[in-house]
Amino acid sequence: MATNRSTLSREGIIGDIAEILQIPVEEIGDDTNVLDIGLDSIRLMSLVERWRAAGAVKADLVALASDPIVGTWVRELAADPAPNAASAAGATEEVHR
């Protein structure tokens, strides 16, 4: 079977959200509530289908809608969210010890 559950990254998830809402990526952070920036159920369904096609088996409409915070979505959906989040935030890389 497939070796990677998902090929999604933090940047990809945020990029997809920004694209579907037609807003700059810079307006979306880990603490952003996607409902507050205009994501509706139809667009969420589109994102879920896109992410499932990319291999995100945990992309579940109900679960994502129940906790609409970007950081939660990244932790749930990204193949390896910790390094991407750390490098994006400029954090140290030796936190995994």
C-alpha positions as CSV (number, residue, x, y, z in Angstrom):
1,M,0.0,0.0,0.0
2,A,1.0,3.7,0.1
3,T,4.0,4.6,2.2
4,N,2.8,8.1,2.9
5,R,-0.6,8.8,4.4
6,S,-0.5,12.3,3.1
7,T,1.6,14.5,0.9
8,L,0.2,17.6,2.5
9,S,2.4,20.2,4.2
10,R,1.6,23.2,6.4
11,E,2.4,25.5,3.5
12,G,0.2,23.5,1.2
13,I,-2.8,23.5,3.6
14,I,-2.5,27.2,4.2
15,G,-2.0,27.8,0.5
16,D,-5.1,25.9,-0.4
17,I,-7.2,27.8,2.2
18,A,-5.9,31.1,0.9
19,E,-6.6,30.1,-2.7
20,I,-10.1,29.0,-2.0
21,L,-10.9,32.2,0.0
22,Q,-9.0,34.4,-2.4
23,I,-6.9,36.0,0.3
24,P,-3.2,36.4,0.8
25,V,-1.4,33.5,2.5
26,E,0.1,36.0,5.0
27,E,-3.4,36.6,6.5
28,I,-3.5,33.0,7.7
29,G,-1.7,31.7,10.8
30,D,-1.8,28.7,12.9
31,D,-4.3,30.3,15.3
32,T,-6.6,31.5,12.5
33,N,-10.2,30.3,12.8
34,V,-11.2,29.6,9.2
35,L,-14.8,30.4,9.8
36,D,-13.8,33.9,10.9
37,I,-12.1,34.5,7.6
38,G,-15.0,33.3,5.5
39,L,-14.7,29.6,5.0
40,D,-18.1,28.1,4.5
41,S,-19.3,24.5,4.3
42,I,-19.2,24.3,0.5
43,R,-15.6,25.5,0.3
44,L,-14.7,23.2,3.2
45,M,-16.1,20.3,1.2
46,S,-13.9,21.3,-1.7
47,L,-10.8,21.4,0.5
48,V,-11.6,18.0,2.0
49,E,-12.0,16.5,-1.5
50,R,-8.7,18.1,-2.6
51,W,-6.9,16.9,0.4
52,R,-8.3,13.4,0.2
53,A,-7.1,13.2,-3.4
54,A,-3.6,14.2,-2.1
55,G,-3.7,11.3,0.3
56,A,-4.9,12.9,3.5
57,V,-7.0,10.0,4.8
58,K,-7.8,12.0,8.0
59,A,-9.5,14.7,6.0
60,D,-13.0,14.5,7.5
61,L,-15.5,17.2,7.0
62,V,-17.2,16.9,10.4
63,A,-13.9,16.7,12.3
64,L,-12.4,19.7,10.5
65,A,-15.6,21.8,10.9
66,S,-15.8,21.0,14.6
67,D,-12.3,22.5,15.2
68,P,-11.8,25.1,12.6
69,I,-8.3,26.3,13.7
70,V,-5.6,26.1,11.1
71,G,-2.9,24.8,13.4
72,T,-5.2,21.9,14.4
73,W,-5.8,21.1,10.8
74,V,-2.1,21.1,10.0
75,R,-1.3,18.8,12.9
76,E,-4.1,16.5,11.8
77,L,-3.5,16.5,8.0
78,A,0.1,17.2,7.3
79,A,2.5,14.3,6.6
80,D,5.1,15.8,9.0
81,P,3.8,19.0,10.5
82,A,6.4,19.6,13.2
83,P,9.5,20.4,11.0
84,N,7.4,22.6,8.7
85,A,5.8,24.5,11.5
86,A,9.2,25.0,13.3
87,S,11.0,26.2,10.2
88,A,8.1,28.5,9.2
89,A,8.2,30.0,12.7
90,G,11.9,30.2,12.8
91,A,12.0,28.0,15.9
92,T,14.9,25.8,16.8
93,E,15.2,22.5,15.1
94,E,16.4,20.4,18.0
95,V,13.1,20.4,19.9
96,H,12.6,16.6,19.2
97,R,15.1,15.4,21.9
